[in-house]
Amino acid sequence: MATLRFKALDEISRREFTESKLSDEKISSYFGCDVFDREKMRSYISKDAYDSLCNAIDEGRRIDRKIANQIAQGMKTWAIEKGATHYSHWFQPLNDSTAEKHDAFFEPMWGGGSFETFKGELLVQQEPDASSFPNGGLRNTFEARGYSAWDPSSPAFIIDKTLCIPSIFIAYTGEALDFKTPLLKSIQALDKAATEVCQLFDKDVTKVNVTLGWEQEYFLIDEALFLARPDLTQTGRTLMGHIAAKDQQLDDHYFGSIPIRVLDFMKDFEEQAYRLGIPIKTRHNEVAPNQFECAPVFEEANIAVDHNTLLMTVMRRTAQKHKMRVLFHEKPFDGVNGSGKHCNWSLLTNTGVNLLAPGKTPRSNTQFLTFFVNAIMAAHDYGTLFMASIASHSNSHRLGAHEAPPAIMSVFTGSTLSLVLDSLEERLSDKKMTPDEKTEIKLDIGKIPDILLDNTDRNRTSPFAFTGNRFEFRATGSSNNCAAPLTVINTAMADQLTKFKIEVDTLIEKGVKKDEAILQVIRQYIIRSKKIRFEGNGYSQEWREEAKKRGLESIESVPDALQVFFRPEYVDMFRRHGVLSASEIHARYEINMEVLAKKIQIESRVLGDLAANHILPTAIKYQNVLIQNVRGLQEIFPDDYKEMSSEVIRAIAKIAKHVKAIRENIYLMTDERKACNNMTDLEEKARGYVERVSPYLKKIRYSIDKLELIVDDELWPLPKYREMMTIN
């Protein structure tokens, strides 16, 4: 009887792949064609409705219900002309996925007949069943009511003949049950604080937008092999599997030629992305075999987050069309690099100025330094919170594993800017500066663009690295929703800029000139945040030791990281800026702790089942084959069988040793899991799974991986790494 693995390989050999029929048109000719953007709005709604909607998008004003009716009618007309039959509020609940409930435009008439309708009240708000979404105690299970509310700042789009309306999702009592609501609040808080600081330099600045450019890493695997691995299908990662003889050690996959089959998949999902207005710009092979990356150009943060979550859905569906599966788990394969989602974060004014890009004059570079140093200061004061925002069971397998930033917050500025900061620290002082000293400093600041372009390096080992015109937060996991870290970074920056403005205003009130006051506060921040700046190898043990000397915090445990949100100074920060209430923070903590416990519980059950019902019988079967071999040698070569069978006997002994270890560890793991399941306190249960159950996953895997090297390849019941990590 053929094994699962050989059934999978047989299916591959029979399958015929056909080239995707992709559009030959220029991308610009169909980009955004399935999006109800401003161009479409002008054609389908009245000028008053259009102006009202633009004001809502640009200035955060409310939309009158009467105007909402006009917008809904225009949106419906456009969607039906595009072939849409249903509409849905599309939102992002607290489960790292998206949600949608489809309703038909169709409405039956009394007495017969029907018509299509879509009213403003249905556009603005819907009442979905919230009973089964994660809520962290914000509502009881029997209280099913929740509300989704239209977010006009993110345009509606059509996918699979359904008009999707980006929305927030809140509980009946008003608390956020999604990622988008606090993100929007954090963007608003940062806009206010950053605009007030910009007014020190340019009175024409009336708005500051947060921009995001994400980089999405992922793995691909053949669908047949994926389905033959129950651990992959149920947990998203391989719970066993010995590393292949050749994987990433030659660095020949990175930026290499993209396999034809993979390229067809990329072209297909990119075409769909372009139709949905997602500006994918880059694609390439990543470090590990079968690992790839795509990235768009920068967008406003809220839209960028929506586009990332939407693209992940598109990629999953498209991969299945190409008889592949896409893996967003941070560490689906042990022993090779995992996947991240780098968040490139910056600030852009309504006047078109990137606040984190050096300018061409001393004054513009003083503004640049203001926001640059305040970002470093925010990372200094709230860095532990930055790292806590991306803490998860899956991301814990990747962080600090010589492939991703460690759990210690540090900031890389590059050698050029590091020298600039050190120079300002030394030359600025609390004494009153002479006009000549001010001029000299301003002239030096004005030189920044000339030397920065060529000398700003990139440090892939830093969690928060400055890369020329933005900060790159590299610790985000590939499956994470970008909104989680952005909400923290935005709020921390808003808080820091608010403090900066107060300190500058206080000095000005004391008679200090504005420019001098700004430079004096910047100098103080440079000194106070100096310990978080690090230009070296963040993967090294030396950095861990150095960070400890500097007093930088390192939190290795996911439960400890999740508890960081409860620190009074962080709770107060979120409250002050109206981003998250104490109850919302607690709800998110409970949700994340429950997910942590459940994911380890699932992995434990899956590994126990595979080990007991697939691996052990196979190992014992092969062990019996070897035993028969020894007996046959003894019969045929009675004088020489001991010497001839010595290697076989050692293999039998190794199999027996690992079989015994697997059995014992399965029993012990099961007992620990049962003990954790009986715990009523959520924190105790999550910690129990992390500290008492999770270690057995590694122990059992170790023995299974050793058996994989001994047991006959023909008998091994699961696809191996060398097969799964190759796409032909």
Disulfide bonds with the S-S distance in Angstrom:
none
